[in-house]
Amino acid sequence: MTTLPISEARDHLADLGNRVALRGERIVVERRGKDLFAMVPVEDLDMLERLEDRFDLETIRRRLGEQSVPWEQLRKKLGL
């Protein structure tokens, strides 16, 4: 993975875009030594979004199995 300062990334955006899109490189852009964002191939982004969707679905399924408490009962318990 390549890391570049934002000033260099700004000056070479088109080239960096080609490196990411055509070669599959992952590039991290930083400012003052801190990572700001990453440039990744669209395929990597698609995979990340599928993983997030899977995680969300698993969380929802797990939470559906939990016992729910009516709002009024919870409000009394919390003293609201």
Beta strands, then each sheet from edge to edge (+ up, - down):
strand 1: 2-5
strand 2: 27-31
strand 3: 34-39
sheet 1: 1+ 2+ 3-
end
